[in-house]
Amino acid sequence: MAAALHALSAAELHGAYSRGELSPVDVTAAVLAHMAHWEPHLHATWAADAEATLAMARASHQRWQQGQPLSRLDGVPVTLKENIATRGVAMPLGCAASPLVPAADDAPPAARLREAGAVFIAKTTMPDYGMLSSGLSSFHAQRGALTRNPWDLRKNPGGSSAGAGAAAAAGYGPLHVGTDIGGSIRLPAAWCGVVGFKPSAGRVPIYPPYIGRVAGPLTRSVADAAALMAVLSRPDPRDATRLPYQAIDWLDLPDLGLTDHLRGLQIGLWLDAGWGLPLAPDIAAAVQGAATCFKAAGAHIRVVAPFATREMADGINRFWRMRSWLDIQALTAERRERVLPFIRMWVAEAAGYSAAQVFHGYSQFAALRDATVAACRGLDAVLSPVAPANTFDAQWAMPTNDPLRAMEHIAFTLPFNASEQPAISVPCGHTDAGLPIGLQIIGARHDDLGVLRLAHAWEQMRAPLLPWPQPPH
């Protein structure tokens, strides 16, 4: 049975457009119609403008008819997280306190995708200021919208790229762009059962840049993530932290049956984060099972001991609290009251921090970076859980739902923001309840393509996954 238009991959769309078998207009209309069935239940998008979207699709169709596509992604539907500026669209950052001022320019990821001819479907939702691993948002709550997980509408998609994860799993076209400072791409990818790639810091130009922040793909397949990276990684001078541009062959993903590129690799297995929530047995079993598959393919598996500490986690938490407290204090008293109460409770303690406490907190980024790099030394890659716990109630802010225990679920993801290493979440199976489990694959700093190749190999080794969720009738 042929896939529905909304479910076609970027490569399938490129081929069909090249052969004149499909039009970007028809594909875009199919995605918008599919979204219309899901959105009353899922609430994954914001600022959707069907007229503007179809205009982009018509322009793409004309380019294809003239034999002048702008890139392999010309006419391919894409969503962007709402904190990635798109020209003429306001950027609420998930928070009711944000002024709704239209952005003057595209941020680098949006600029690259517009240059490539991609069709902008919508912005995707996020929690207040991106500081929750949840779909909970004071801004979207104003319109009665709570982003939910398409696998079970009672469950959370995770965050902060909440809408992107939900949209990818629900089939709002093949390509979605999120951001990540501590797990915000990989966590929703794991809990929504999709691929979420956090590139090496600086690989994808972003603006504004700040410590740990990256933009990257959320897709249904590694191949689509790679196709998106080919565009997102193009240079942009606005990001002062960007890496020198490399013309990487992102689509060079060898099939496992044709090569033995896993043979002899030194791969770490990291199941004890050293702090945070205990690892759920079903997640541990799924990741252990993945390691067994890599071993059977010829890799050498070595257990990685805990390397992060509670001091590192608590210090980074203090720094993030202070940064967010300063942002909130800069608001008028009336606007401060609009910020999600959970966020206000989380930052409140920062009012009493000393300069020494904040500086110590900031220094823990470097401490965690050094510990992470040392733990990965001599390894080609590391396998680990993405999150220690399965997804949680849609109404909750995070798995603990406790502002005093706000970091407990990011022990496996945060280290690789600090170390600037590439890390990907790839579906690894399902719980007994049919909810997704994610496998994290981490590579050496700047070996982004190597991580994608390992993830592509895993897609070929793993057992078949459950069918994608469908909208309620």
GIHUSUL-V739322 format. One record per residue. RES is the residue in one letter. BURIAL is I if it has 24 or more other ideal C-beta (glycine too) atoms within 12 Angstrom, else O. Layout:
# GIHUSUL-V739322
<<RES & BURIAL> <RES & BURIAL>>
This chain:
# GIHUSUL-V739322
<<M & O> <A & O> <A & O> <A & O> <L & I> <H & I> <A & I> <L & I> <S & I> <A & I> <A & I> <E & I> <L & I> <H & I> <G & O> <A & I> <Y & I> <S & O> <R & O> <G & O> <E & O> <L & I> <S & I> <P & I> <V & I> <D & I> <V & I> <T & I> <A & I> <A & I> <V & I> <L & I> <A & O> <H & I> <M & I> <A & O> <H & O> <W & I> <E & I> <P & O> <H & I> <L & I> <H & I> <A & I> <T & I> <W & I> <A & I> <A & I> <D & O> <A & O> <E & O> <A & I> <T & I> <L & I> <A & O> <M & I> <A & I> <R & I> <A & I> <S & I> <H & I> <Q & O> <R & I> <W & I> <Q & O> <Q & O> <G & O> <Q & O> <P & I> <L & I> <S & I> <R & I> <L & I> <D & I> <G & I> <V & I> <P & I> <V & I> <T & I> <L & I> <K & I> <E & I> <N & I> <I & I> <A & I> <T & I> <R & O> <G & O> <V & I> <A & O> <M & I> <P & I> <L & I> <G & I> <C & I> <A & I> <A & I> <S & I> <P & O> <L & O> <V & O> <P & O> <A & I> <A & O> <D & O> <D & I> <A & I> <P & I> <P & I> <A & I> <A & I> <R & I> <L & I> <R & I> <E & O> <A & I> <G & I> <A & I> <V & I> <F & I> <I & I> <A & I> <K & I> <T & I> <T & I> <M & I> <P & I> <D & I> <Y & I> <G & I> <M & I> <L & I> <S & I> <S & I> <G & I> <L & I> <S & I> <S & I> <F & I> <H & I> <A & I> <Q & O> <R & O> <G & O> <A & I> <L & I> <T & I> <R & I> <N & I> <P & I> <W & I> <D & I> <L & I> <R & O> <K & I> <N & I> <P & I> <G & I> <G & I> <S & I> <S & I> <A & I> <G & I> <A & I> <G & I> <A & I> <A & I> <A & I> <A & I> <A & I> <G & I> <Y & I> <G & I> <P & I> <L & I> <H & I> <V & I> <G & I> <T & I> <D & I> <I & I> <G & I> <G & I> <S & I> <I & I> <R & I> <L & I> <P & I> <A & I> <A & I> <W & I> <C & I> <G & I> <V & I> <V & I> <G & I> <F & I> <K & I> <P & I> <S & I> <A & I> <G & I> <R & I> <V & I> <P & I> <I & I> <Y & I> <P & O> <P & I> <Y & O> <I & I> <G & I> <R & I> <V & I> <A & I> <G & I> <P & I> <L & I> <T & I> <R & I> <S & I> <V & I> <A & I> <D & I> <A & I> <A & I> <A & I> <L & I> <M & I> <A & I> <V & I> <L & I> <S & I> <R & I> <P & O> <D & I> <P & O> <R & O> <D & I> <A & O> <T & I> <R & I> <L & I> <P & O> <Y & O> <Q & O> <A & O> <I & I> <D & O> <W & I> <L & I> <D & O> <L & I> <P & O> <D & O> <L & I> <G & O> <L & O> <T & O> <D & O> <H & I> <L & I> <R & O> <G & O> <L & I> <Q & I> <I & I> <G & I> <L & I> <W & I> <L & I> <D & I> <A & I> <G & I> <W & I> <G & I> <L & I> <P & O> <L & I> <A & I> <P & O> <D & I> <I & I> <A & I> <A & O> <A & I> <V & I> <Q & I> <G & I> <A & I> <A & I> <T & O> <C & I> <F & I> <K & O> <A & O> <A & I> <G & O> <A & I> <H & O> <I & I> <R & I> <V & O> <V & I> <A & O> <P & O> <F & I> <A & I> <T & O> <R & O> <E & O> <M & I> <A & I> <D & I> <G & I> <I & I> <N & I> <R & I> <F & I> <W & I> <R & I> <M & I> <R & I> <S & I> <W & I> <L & O> <D & I> <I & I> <Q & O> <A & O> <L & I> <T & O> <A & O> <E & O> <R & O> <R & I> <E & O> <R & I> <V & I> <L & I> <P & O> <F & I> <I & I> <R & I> <M & I> <W & I> <V & I> <A & O> <E & O> <A & I> <A & O> <G & O> <Y & I> <S & O> <A & O> <A & O> <Q & O> <V & I> <F & O> <H & O> <G & I> <Y & I> <S & O> <Q & I> <F & I> <A & O> <A & I> <L & I> <R & I> <D & O> <A & I> <T & I> <V & I> <A & O> <A & I> <C & I> <R & O> <G & O> <L & I> <D & I> <A & I> <V & I> <L & I> <S & I> <P & I> <V & I> <A & I> <P & I> <A & I> <N & I> <T & I> <F & I> <D & I> <A & I> <Q & O> <W & I> <A & I> <M & I> <P & I> <T & I> <N & I> <D & O> <P & I> <L & O> <R & I> <A & I> <M & I> <E & I> <H & I> <I & I> <A & I> <F & I> <T & I> <L & I> <P & I> <F & I> <N & I> <A & I> <S & I> <E & I> <Q & I> <P & I> <A & I> <I & I> <S & I> <V & I> <P & I> <C & I> <G & I> <H & I> <T & I> <D & O> <A & O> <G & O> <L & I> <P & I> <I & I> <G & I> <L & I> <Q & I> <I & I> <I & I> <G & I> <A & I> <R & I> <H & O> <D & I> <D & I> <L & I> <G & I> <V & I> <L & I> <R & I> <L & I> <A & I> <H & I> <A & I> <W & I> <E & I> <Q & I> <M & I> <R & I> <A & O> <P & O> <L & I> <L & O> <P & O> <W & I> <P & I> <Q & O> <P & I> <P & O> <H & O>>
